[in-house]
Amino acid sequence: MNKDVDICLLLEGTYPYVRGGVSSWVHQIISGLPELTFHLIFLGGHPDFYGDPVYELPDNVVGFDVHYLLSDQSRLKASPRSGRSKLFEAWGNFLSFFENNQEPIPSDLLSEVSDFLGKKGHLSLADFLYSRASWDVLTERYFDVAENQSFVDYFWTYRNIYQPLFILSRISQNLPRAKVFHSVSTGYAGFLGALARQKNHCPFLLTEHGIYTKERKIDLAQASWIKDRHSLIDISMHRDMDITRKTWVRFFEQLGLTAYHQADKIIALYEGNRQRQHIDGAPRQKTQVIVNGINIQRFHAAYEKRPDKPPLVVGLVGRVVPIKDIKTFIRTIRGAIEQLPMLEGWIIGPKEEDKDYVHECELLIESLGLTNNVKLLGSQNVAEILPKLGVMMLTSISEAQPLVLLEAMAAGIPCIATEVGACREIIDGAAGEDAALGSAGEIIPIASPVEGAQAIVKVLSNTDDWLKVGDIGKERVSHYYDEKIMYESYRNLYKEAINGRDRV
């Protein structure tokens, strides 16, 4: 009989195919807990969205499954079928919780649906797409909740939203034997964790780096693929958001709410996110904070190479995507060179995720006359590039606890960041002894190139202050953000879950 794997990690759109903070953290946790075995389940949209893995899996990864949530439909042949009305009755009851997301999906209904959803001979994806019983549920739901919406829009929204649930349910019916399931977000991965808890009766842990539902709301607000169709008859009902966007938002809110209520422990990276989880429905008694940590020793050489005066270079380390607001960074450099003409801005990070946005950034650099000042460098070894920077800057509109700020501070480099996520806590310190150390840089508002430019000039204009601020950051990271602290916290969390699994 095969031995149970210790931890099954549920990963949505991240490790090992995408670089970035969450993926780095996953690799860090696996590598830092070599005494535990891990099985990875990766959930992606479509195979075309991903290339080869960008991380080499550590030796304690003993299993790896890949599933795509948008690839099954094209393989199915459309054919009429009746469908099983009794099962679709339960399916309709299940859907009502996505349309009115005030309560999580009850455990008994979640267990019932996960038993038959996506299973051939029960309620398959083909039944969902092509059966008469499915059509009856769809039309009933339309007249109940969306009759003021275009039926064509509702039809395709309905299909696109709920199709992945069939795939998730099928995955839950074939999970590895694990002592603990651990999702690194809510969303699809978190919902799979909720299903896993019901199917396997094993502990389910949930870690959120950012607040997934909040980030999806940002994405949906900006999504150009959703066409706003404001009614001339009753525009008031659409004033804030088109009904299609609202439908998607409610869907992700329910995924998150159900994951919260099925999870045994819910981890946030800082207190602000823990409070946001409570607002979004996470039971208070389940939540706790475990901050991320870094390998401080890895950046010791960078600190030793820190120059005696600040280089006139501002670095932004991150993916070139809208949520990082690279365009504001570019405009900020434009403002700062009015006082620091030799200033350069380096954008350091992968450019593959959103090629259209990269092109827009390149056009903005050219239109502002910054081709000699702003450089898109792609992915680089951060530890090697830090001594060349005078300041690390983040202009993101959403973050959790960005590791790149911790890394820069470990190298003695001052930081400037928008007031999102844990950025203020990282730079200014948490209340108490941490804050008493002083500030490691500047906090600026979102989308504020003027304030950003002023902060750059302030940080880089006085060498003594620059060195002092950098050293404050190094001291803060050494005291509060050492990865050894994080490893011990997760080691204890996993141990507690494994020891208590018979009580689940």
N, C-alpha and C positions, 0 to 999 in steps of 0.2 A: 504494500500500500504506500502511495506517495506521501511524503511528509508535507504537512501544511507549510505554505510560505508564511513568513511573519507578517509582512505588510503588503497589501495590494494598493498601489497608488493609482488614482483615477485622475487623468490629466487631459485637459481640454485645450487643444490648439497650442501647446507649449512644448515641453521637453519630450523627446530629444531632437525635434525638428526645427525649433525656433529658438534663436538666441534671445536673451533678455533677462530681466530681473527674476521672474518666476522660474524660468528654466535653470538659471544659475543656482537658485536656491534649491531646487529639486536635486540637481547634481551634487550640490554641497551636502544636503542631508543624507543622501544615499552613501556618498563617499565617507562622510563623517561618522556613520554608524555601521562600521563593517561587520559587527557581530550579528546584525539583523539581515534577513533575506528579503528581497523586494521583487514583486511582480508588477509590471507596468501595464496599464491599459490606456492607450492613447486614443482620444476621440478627435477626429478632424472633420472638416466640412466635406471636401472632395479631394481625391488623390492629386488632382492637378494643382492644388494649392501648396503642395509640399514637395520638396526635393529629398535628397539623402539626409540622414541624421547628421546633425552638426556637433553632437556629443558622442564620445565613446562610452558605452555603458560600463559602469564599474562591475567588478567580478561578483559582487553580492546581488546583482540583478539576475534572477534565475528564470524569469519569464517575461515576455514582451508581446502584447497583442495590439494590433492596429485596427481601428474601425472608422469608417467614414459614414457620416449621417446623411449625406445628400447623394449617394451614388447608387442606391438600390433601385430607384424607380425606373431608370433607363433600361434595366435588365428584365423588367417585367413586361409580359405581353398583355395588352389590354384585352379582356374577355369578360362578357357579362356573367354575373353570378348572383345568387340570391342573398347570401350572407346569413348568419345566424342571429335572428332578431333578439334573442335573450342576451347574447353576449353584447350586442350593440346597445341594448338597454343599459347595461352596466357601463359601457363606453360613454354613453350620453350623460350619465350621472357623473362620471369621471370628468368630463369636459366642463360641467357646470362650475367646478371649482376653479378653472382657469378663467371663466367669464366673470366670476365674483370671487375675488381672491382675498376675502376677509378672513378665511379660515384655511389652515393647511389641509391637504387631502388626508382623510382619516387612514389610519394604519390598515384597517381591515379592507377598505376599498383599494388601497395601494397594493396590498398583497393579492387581492382577487384579480385586479387588472393585470398585474405583472405575471400572473400564472398563465393567462391565455393570450395576452397581447403579443403579436408578432410571431405566434407559434402556428405552424402549418397545421391545418385541420381544426383550428380554433378560430382566431381572429387575426388573419395574416395581413401583411401590408397590401397584398393584392385585393383582399376583401375591403380594406379601407378605401382603396382607390377606385374600385370598379363594381362594388356590389350594390344591389337595390337597398338593402338594410342600411348601408352606410349613407346612401343618398337621402334616405328618410331622416336619419339623425341630422345630417347637414342642413337640410331644408327646415327642419323643426327648430334647430338652433338659430338659423338665420332669422326666422320670423319672431323668435323669442327675444333676441338681443341685438339684431343688426338690420332690421327691415328698412331703415333709412339709408343704408349703405348700398352701393351698387352690388347686385348679386354676383356679378363676375368678379369684382374685387374680393368679396367675401369668400367665394369659392376657392380662389387661388391662395388667399391668405390662410384659409382653413387647412388646405392641403399642405402648404409649406410649413406651417407652424407645427402641425401634429404628426407629420410623417416621421420625424426623428424619434418620437416616443416609441414607435414600433421597433425601431432598431435598438434603442436603449433597453427595452424590455427583453428582446431576444438575447442581448449581451448578458443581461442579469440572469438569464436561465442557463448560462454556460460559463459562469465565473470560476476562476481558480479557487482552490481551497485555501483560504487565508484566515489568519487569526484576527486580523484587523483590516478594515477598508478605510482608506484615507483619501479624501478628495481635496484638491488644492484650489477649489473654487466652488461656488454654487453653480448655477446654470445647468448645462447638460451633465457635466461630470458630477455635480452635487446631487442631481436627481438620480443618476445611476447609483450613487452611494446610498440614497434613500431606498431604492429598490433592492440593493444588495443587502441592506440590513434586514429587510423583510424576507428576502429569499433565503439568506444564509444564517440569520439569527446570530450575527457577529457584530462586534462594536463597529461603529462608523464615526470617524473623526473628520472634521471639516476645518481647513485652514483657508482664510481669505487674506490675500495680499492687498488687493484693492477690494472695493465693494462691487462685485460683479454686476449686480442689478443696476447700480448707479452708472457704471461704465456702458452698459448696454443702452441705457436711456440716452446717454450722450451720443452714442453711435446712431441710434434711431432718430434722434432729433436732426442729425446731419445727413441722414441717408437719402441719397438722390434717387434710389430705386423705388422709394415709396412716393407716389404722386399724390399730392394733396388735392382732394376733391371737395371743396367747400360748397355746401348746398346754398343755393340762392333762396330757397324757401325757409330754411332754418339754419342760418349761419352760426347762431349762438352755440349750438352743440359742438361745433368744430373750432371754436375760437382759439383754444389753446393748442390743440393737437388733432391732426386728422385721425379718424376712427381706426384706420389701419395701423397707424403707429401706436394708438392706445391698446389695440388688441395684442400687439407684440409686447408692449410694456407689461400688460397684465399677465401674459404668459410667463415672462421671465421672473416677474414678482412671485408667481405661484411656484415656479421651480425653486426659487430661493427659500420661500416660506416653508415648503415641504422639507427641503434639505435641512433647514434649521431645526425643525421639530423632530426629524428622525435622527439627527446627529446626537451622539453621546457627549461630545465636547466640541466647542466652537472656538477657534483660535483667531484672534485679531493681532495685527502687528503693533498696534498702539491704541491708546485709550480712546481717541476720537473715533476710530473705526469700530471699536467695541460698542460705543454708545450708538453709532449708526446701525449696527446689527440689531440692537434692542429696538430701535425705532422701526426697523423693517420686520420685526416679529420674532427675533431670536430670544428664547427664554433666558432670562438673566442668569439663572443658576448654572447654565451650561457654558457660559462664555468666560474666556480668560485671555490675557495678553502674553504673548511670547515674542519679544523683539528679534529681528534678524541680527545676525552677527557676521563678521568677516574675519578672514585670516589676517590679523594685523601684521604678523611677521612678513607676509608676502609683500607688504608695502614699506618695509623698513629701508630697503635700498633706495626706493624713490624718495623717502624723507631725507636720507643721507645726501642725495643728489640735489636736493632743493637749492636753488641758487640764492645768493645773498640779497638780491633785489628781484622784485616781481617781473617775470616775463610779460610782455604786452600781448598776451594770448588768452582768450576766453574759450574754454572748452565746453561743449555740450555733448555728453555721452548718452546716446539713446537711439532707438529706432527712428527712422525718418518717416513718421506717420503723424496724422493730424492731432492726435491726443497729446503729443509732445510739443505741439505748437512751434514747430521749427521756424515758421514764418515770423513770429514775434521775435525769436532770437535774431533772425537776420535783420529785422528792422531795429532792434536794440543795438546791434553793432553799428548800423548806419548812424544812429544818434551819438554813440560813444566816440566815434572817430572824429567828431567835430572838435573834441578836446584832446583826444589821444590819436593823432593822425596815423601813427604806425601800428595801431591796434589790429589784431587779427582775430577772427572767430573760426574755430575749428568744430565742425559737426562730425562726431565720431560715432559711427554705428551703422548697422546694416541698412541697405537701401532697397532690398528686394521685396519688401512687404506691400508697398503701395507706390508703384512706379509712376502713376499719374501725379501723386503728391510730390514725389521727388522732382519731377519735371517742373511742376509749379514753383518749387523752391529754387530750382536752377534759374528759371525765368525771372524770379524776384531778385535774386542776386545780381543778375545781369542788368535789370532795369534800374536798380539802385546804384549801379556803378561800383559794385563790391567784388568784382571778379578777382582782384588782387588782395582782398581783405578777408573774404569768407571762403572756406574750403570744405568741401564734402569729402571726408577722408575714408569713409567706409569703416568697417570693423578694424580695430587696432588692439594691441596689447595695452590695456589701460595702465598697468603698473609701469610700463616703460615710457608711456607718453606723459604721465602726470608731472614729472619734473620740468617739462617744457611749458606747463600752463601757469598763468598767473592767478586764475580763478576758474572754479568749476561752476557752471550755470545750468539750471533747469528752468525752462519756461512752460512746463507742462500744465495742462488744464485739469489733469487728474493724475494722482500718484498714490502709492501706498506708503511704503518706507523705502525710498530709493537707495539701493546699495551703493550707487555711484557716489553719492554724497559722503557716505561712510568711508569709501575707498579714498576719495580726495582728502578727507580730513585725516586719515591715517598717514597720508603723505605730507601733511602739513600745509595743504592748499586751502585757502579760504573758499567759501561757497556762497552762491546767490541762488535763491530758489523762490518760485511762486508759493503762495500760502495754500498749499494743497497737501492732503495726506499728513504724514508725520514730519514734513519738511521743517516746520517751525520748531517742533520738539527736538529734531536732530541738530539744527543750527543753534538755537537759543537754549536748549536743554529743557528737560522736564522739571516741574516744580520741585524745589528743594535744593539738595546739594548739587545736583546736575546743573541747574540754572545758575547757581552761584559761581560756577567756573567762568561764565561769561559767554559772549556770542562768538560763533565760528564763522560769521559772515552776515549776509543781509537777506531779509525776506521782502518780496515785492508782490504786488497784486497780479492776478492773472491778466494776460493780454495788455501789458503796460510797458511798451518799449521806452517811454520817457523815463519812468521810474527805474527801469532796468539799466538804462544808460547811465543814470546818475549813480546807481549802486556800483557799477563797474568802475567809474571814475573814482568814487570814494575808496573802494578797496585797493585799487592799484596806484593811488597817488602818494601814499606814504609808506616807505619801506619798513620803518619800525612797526607801525600798526599792522602791516601785512604779515610780518613774521610773528607778531604776538597773536593775531587772530588765528593764523595757521596752527600755532602751537596749542591754543585752546581746543581747537578741533581734534588734534591728535590726542590730547589728554582725555577728552570726552569719549572718543571711540575706545580708547584703551580701558577705561573704567566700566563702560556700559554696553559696548557692542562687540565684545570678543566672541567669536564663534563657539568657543568652548562652553560659554554660558548657554547658548542656543542648543548645542548638542545635548547637554545634560538635561535641559528642559524637555526636549523631544524624547530622549531616552526614557525619562520618567513617565511621560505621557503614554508612550507605547507600552511600557511595562505595566502601568496601571490598567490600560485597556485589555491587554492580553490576559492579565491575572483575573480580570473581572468578566471575561467573555462568557463564562458559563452562566452568569446572572442576567445576560441580555435576553 
